[in-house]
């Protein structure tokens, strides 16, 4: 069996920036163990698989360790592949996830806008466990079903903090966002998910489903710009639309090949 594979740098306009994702087009869904093995062999933070079925595109995402409920950068990468290399018609790609529902992506030139459900979260106490998650002092903490978020006073704290990965891996949510108000952008962030096989993710679209509602409330506006200040870094255009979040970015192809199984 041969499967096409693309590697795309998402939330980037040049290679070696943003977040790399593998994208594999399929004619039908194989056994889940095969999808997991392919993702493990790729050894990227995410591998996206998709099957075009009727009037929608079914999509799934795997880290090297687990299947995840939602992934922004790999969805952007898949939209890029469909439009640039797989001749998908129209300006809207109707993605569907059996875990997260309808996830349409609109295309305008080289910009791709993801429409995702906004995360539901609440403030929680700064417990000793959360204080031990990094070597900097957060000012507040929030938690949703999928992730924990720590708020810091300034951009420098977020840029220079050192994560305690063993503590983060033991968090109930398994993932940690750190964020602060920024200078050039409206806010910056980083994301760590060692329990899912990703120590630090370069640019995390799904984390922005938590970040966007939080910063919309803090900044009292609906549209703004964000930067994930990882080593590779990536820009994310953000907009809150009620209970949905729009995330906009570009992508670029790094490689195309075939998997032989």
N, C-alpha and C positions, 0 to 999 in steps of 0.2 A: 504494500500500500504506500502511495506517495501523497503527501500533504504539503501544499504550498505554505511557506512561512515568510512573513515580513517582519522586520524589526524596525520600529518607528520611534523616533524621539518626539514625545508629545509635550505640549506646552513649551515649544521651542521653535525658533526659526533658523537654527543652524545645528548641525550634528554635534554630539557630545554635550549638549545642553538639555534641559528639561528632564523628562523621565522616560527611559526606554521601555517599550512594551513589545512583546511578540504578538502577532496576529495570525491566526490560522483559519482560513476558510474551510468549511466542511460541507459535504453534501447531506449528511445525516449524522446524528449523534452516536458516537461510539460508547463503549463502556466507560464509566467515570474513572476507573483505574487507569485507562489509557490516557485520558486527559491529564490526570494528575502526574503521570510519568513523563509526559511531554513537557509539562510546565516545570517539573523538577530538572529535566535535562536542559531546558533553556536557561534555568537559573537566573531569571530576571524577576523583578518584584511582581510582575503580573504577565500572564499569557492569556489573551482573549481568544475564544473560539466562537464562531458564529455559523448559523445555518439560515439561509433565506427560505422562509416558509410562507407562501402566499403573499399577503400584503404587509408582512412585517419581517424583521430580522431578529431571530432569537440569538441572544448573546449570553456567554458565561465567562467567568474570570477565575483563574487559579494562580495562587502564589506557588512557590516551590513546596509549600507545606499543606495548604488547604484551599478549598473553594471559598470565595468571598461573596457577600451579598451585593456589593456595588463597587465599581472601580471607575473613576473618572478618566485618568490618563489613558487607560487601555481602551475605553470607549471612544475617546477622541482619536486614538491611533487607528481603531477599526473603521471609524467614519472616514478617516483620511484614505485608508486602503480601498474602501468601497468606492469612493468618488474618484480617486486618482488612478487606480490600477484594476478595479473590478467592474468598471462601467455601470455603476448603480445610477439609475435615472432620478431626475428631480433634484430639488434643493432641500428636501427633508428626508432623513433616514429614520424609519420607524422602528427603533430598537425595542425589544421586549425581553425582560428578564423574569424568569419564573420566581425569583426572589425579591425583585424590586419593582416589577410592573413596567409600565410604559416609560420609555426613556428617549424621546425624540431628540435628534440632533439636526440642527439647521446649518446650511452651508452658504457662506457668502464670500466669494473669492477664496482667499487662503485662510479664512477664519471659520472656525467650527464652534457652534454654541450648543452646549449640552443643557438639557432641561431635566433636572433631578428633583426628587422629593426633598424638602427641607427636613433636617434632623430635628428631633424633639429632645430637649435636654433641660436640666435644672441645676441650680447651684448646690454644691455640696461642701461640707467643711474641709478645711485644709488639714487633713489627718497626718500623723507622722509618716505613714506610707507615702502619701503624695508629696510631702516635703522632702522625702528621701529619693524621689524619682529623678531629681536633677541636683546639680550643685549650686543652683541659684534660688533665690527666694521669690516664689510666686505671691501674687496679691489676692488671687481668687481661684476657685476650681469649679468646674461644671462636669456633668456626666450625662451621657445618653446610653442607650442600649449598646451602641457600637463602639464608643470611644470616650476617653476622659480628656478634658481640656484644662490646661493651666494658663492663667493670664499673668503676664509680667509687666513691670513698669516701663520698660524701654526696649528698643530694637536690639541694643547691644547685648542685653541679657539673653535674648533668644538666639542671637548669632553665636555667642561664645559659650553657652551652657554645655555641660557634659552630661549626657543621659546616664542614668544607672539602669542598664538594660535588664539586669536580673530582677530589679524591683518592678520595672515597667512590664516585664513578661508575666509577672504575678498579679497585675491589676485585673480586676473583675472584667473590664472591657477588653483587655489585651492590646489596646492601642492608646497612644498618648499624643495629643496635639499640644504644642507650646506656641504662644502667640503674644504679640504686643502691637500697639500703635506704632506706625513707622514714620519715616521722614519723606522719602521720595514717593512711596506708595501709601495707601490708607492703612494697611497693616501688613505685617510679615508673620510667617509661621514656619514651624518644622513639624515633622511627624515621625513617630517611632512605633514599630509594631513587631518586636522580636518574637512574640508568641506565634505570629503568623509567618515567620521566616524572613521578615524584612526588618533589619535593625534600624535603618533610617531610609525612608522613602524620599526620593528627590523632589517630586511634585505630586501632591495627593489630591486629586479632584474630589474624591468622596469626603475627605476631611473638610472641604469647603462647604459641604452641606450643613456642617455645624458652625463653621467660622462665619459664613455669610449672615445668618440670622442674628448671631451674637453682635457682630460689628455693625450691622444695619441699625440695631437698637442703640449701640453705644455712640455711633456717629450721626444718627438721626438722618440717614439718607438711604436710598434703595440701590444705587449703582455706585460702584467704586472699584479700585484696582488693588490687587494683592500680589505679593511676591513670596514664594516659598524659598527661604534663604538657606538651602542646602548647598553642598559643594557644587553641584551642577546648576542648581537654581532654575526657577521658571516663573513666568508672569501669568496671572490668571485674571481675566476680566470677570467681575462679579455683579450679579443683580438679584435682588430678592423680589419674587412675584408671589405674594401671599404665602401659600404652603409649598411653593416650588422655588428652586434656585436655578439661575442660569449661570453657566461657567463658559467663558470664551477663551479660546487659544488657538495656536497654530501647531503644525507638526511637519516633520521632515523624515524622509526615508533614509535609513542607514543601510539595510541590506534586504535582498530578496533571495529565497532559495527554496529547497525542497527537503522535507523530512522523509526518510526511507524507513519503513517499519515492516 
